[in-house]
Amino acid sequence: MGRDAELPVHTRIRAHPERDRTPEAPQILASGLVAHVGFVDAGRPVVIPMTYHYSGDEPRRLYLHGGVKGRLMKHLASGVPVCVTVTEVDGLVYSRTALDHSVNYRSVVLFARAAAEQPDLAERGRILEAMIARYFPGRTSGVDYEPPSDEHLSATALVALEIEEWSAKVRDGGPNGPGDDDPTRPGTAGVRTLR
């Protein structure tokens, strides 16, 4: 059986399959900052950018962070299927031809549903502190900020998603258009690094 036949149909990489880096999905999720969360609400597709937490401690679980007053978190917690994408842009690739301009990126696409059991207040506190440490390395609860109170945790929604399928894709390197490696050709080619 070929590799394509072994991959789930939703996460199979069809365009540029040589860029498949699915084993790197955990590292990309752990370093990402914004998750674009797609779902269907009242028959319409919706995509919302959200903060999230992911760690290798729970490799098939991702936590979405939001407010408890909105209907979004309740809808996501109800178990509807969601698609989450996390993309980190590393550089802008410019070429001597318009067609071969590109972007260096690392991305994950995953499909998930809310876990059967959602975090209680104590677990929400642990996850929130881990999330703060991930977004703001070096900040410590009780030193740099007050630990979250039960009142604050009650106003914070964290929806635990169980990851069903995922794939990761990476574009790196320089321009690969015709003549991009020839400095005698007109125009310029290179990479503007963003990270």
Stockholm file with secondary structure:
# STOCKHOLM 1.0

chainA/1-195         MGRDAELPVHTRIRAHPERDRTPEAPQILASGLVAHVGFVDAGRPVVIPMTYHYSGDEPRRLYLHGGVKGRLMKHLASGVPVCVTVTEVDGLVYSRTALDHSVNYRSVVLFARAAAEQPDLAERGRILEAMIARYFPGRTSGVDYEPPSDEHLSATALVALEIEEWSAKVRDGGPNGPGDDDPTRPGTAGVRTLR
#=GR chainA/1-195 SS CCHHHHSCTTTCCCSSGGGBCGGGHHHHHHHCCCEEEEEEETTEEEEEEEEEECCTTSTTEEEEEEESSSHHHHHHHTTCCEEEEEEEEEEEEECSSGGGCEEEEEEEEEEEEECSSCCCHHHHHHHHHHHHHHHSTTCCBTTTBCCCCHHHHHTEEEEEEEEEEEEEEEECSSCCSTTTTCTTSSSCCEEEECC
#=GC SS_cons         CCHHHHSCTTTCCCSSGGGBCGGGHHHHHHHCCCEEEEEEETTEEEEEEEEEECCTTSTTEEEEEEESSSHHHHHHHTTCCEEEEEEEEEEEEECSSGGGCEEEEEEEEEEEEECSSCCCHHHHHHHHHHHHHHHSTTCCBTTTBCCCCHHHHHTEEEEEEEEEEEEEEEECSSCCSTTTTCTTSSSCCEEEECC
//
